[in-house]
Amino acid sequence: MTPGSNIPLSAARVTVDVAAPVRLDVSGLLLTADGKVRSDDDFIFYNQPSGPGVTYRSGGGSAPDAITVDTSAVPAGIEKIVVTASPDAAGQTFQGVEPTATIRDADGGATLATFTPPQLGAETALVVVEIYLRNGAWKARAVGQGYANGLAGIATDFGVSVDEEPAAPAAPVAAPVQTPPPAPAAPPAPSAPEPARAMAQTPPPPAPPAPAGGPNAPGTGKINLDKGRVSLQKNQTVSLVKGGKPLLSQVKMGLGWEPAFRGKDIDLDASVIAYGPSRNHVDSCYFGKLAILNGAIKHSGDNLTGEGGGDDEVIVVDLGRLPQEVSGLVFTVNSFSGQKFNEVAKAYCRLIDAATNEELVRFDLTGAEPQTGVMMAKLIRQFSGEWEMTGMGEFVKSRTVRGMVKPAAQAL
């Protein structure tokens, strides 16, 4: 296919994957006649993998990510599904990267069409193809429209609200032949999950520039340790790099909490869940299993009350000894006794250099929900070898680490 060309779809269910020499994020948006999503639920990507008639599938690094469209299940009022792609690597453009979209029969596997957008350069995200309804029949069109502000720019252009993006989207940098650009952005919709990917072994798309006020100011994007201790906001990421060198030594994740009401003990359990590059569960370290991965991760043991100063439980991670199969760690806290987190005060996690006991990063849980589990933070190994830490603060209904394995994998 060439930009602007279209074909009728001979299958009711089609899968679109986008392959490239580098790892790509692929997503889909369900659009109405005005070219906008109905709500943020119509943005289908790694952290929201299914919607009405549209699903996302991760390739796990060994195969392309894919969007499957079941045209028979697409709700009335949806006239178009756009399939987008952006490089995983922070700051990477499509310069020298030639992505190819393949449209297949989702059931039989037959290839219906392929499309390679031409003359790409500064773009960091693309609307690659679209599946659209015309006169009662579903068709596919090659698009190839580029954006210079990443997947977030595309999402915002189609009406998805992205917290860290400016109110007005940037203009597309390369409009496709015979294909008009999207309509102007609608007023902000309710807040959506961050489109930036935090997949194991894959760095997220570039964060916005840091605002005035220093590296720890609210709304800051990814930062490093060059300016000393970092206090993270929710969903903020810090690269564990200092002086241009990645931190590959032993670190401690200290987790602490206090009862919200004096005299009422609360039994919380800190754990860490290790994942591979396909979000596959490798192992979990918790009070019932105090060492995993040949001792590369160790747990200090259980604190039954939450009383006392300092960290309640500590998990030691030797980053240099972690096997290559481990590319993501999610640190969780659960209430085995069933008490909810609105009965907890001062919950936090902090990353410490085990050699010097210097506090490197701290994340304080500022909100509380009546749930029994919370994902506090995650560490993700990048292609370049360094690790990144992101403050999470996402609540889950689970009293044990076993119930955290699936939601934590989805949050990577």
Protein Blocks (a to p, Z undefined) as FASTA:
>chain_A
ZZhiacddfbfbdcdddddfbdcddddddddfkopafblklpccfklmbcehiacddehh
paccdddddfklpcghiabdcdddddfbghiafehiacddddddfknopafbdcddehia
kbcbdcfbdcddeehiacdddehiacfebjklmmmmnopacfkbcfbdcddfbdcehiac
dddddddddddddfbdcbehiacdddddddehijkbghiacddfknopadddehiacddb
eehiacfbdcddddddddfbghiacddddddddddfkopafbdcdfklmbgehhlacceb
jcfklpaedjfbdcdddfklpcfklcbdcdddddfkopafklcghiacddddfklopafb
dcddfbdcddfbdcfbdcdddfkopacdddfkpacddfbfklmmmmmmmmZZ
